[in-house]
């Protein structure tokens, strides 16, 4: 009986931790690596659904603005998505905030 109680307690603790971290990461469980955001759009997407949501939002932006490649603004992609020197300026010039 004591083993069952211990197992139930551990299950509840693990489930609580899982739910507590869901807001910080996307459906795939990957939180955004960046903590200092230069754009509101990506900051909000990361808060909502982690790296997956941020990628989806940026892909939609690229499609809307007819940008064919993420490499137009980013020097490196996953996991940090480092911007080129003019990456933020390109984003802002296209109307990104």
ABEGO torsion letter per residue (X at the ends): XAAAAAAAAAAAAAAAAAAAAAAABBAAGBBBABABBABAAAAAAAAAAEAAAAAAAAAAAAAAAGBABAAAABABBOAAGBBBAAAAAAAAAAGBX
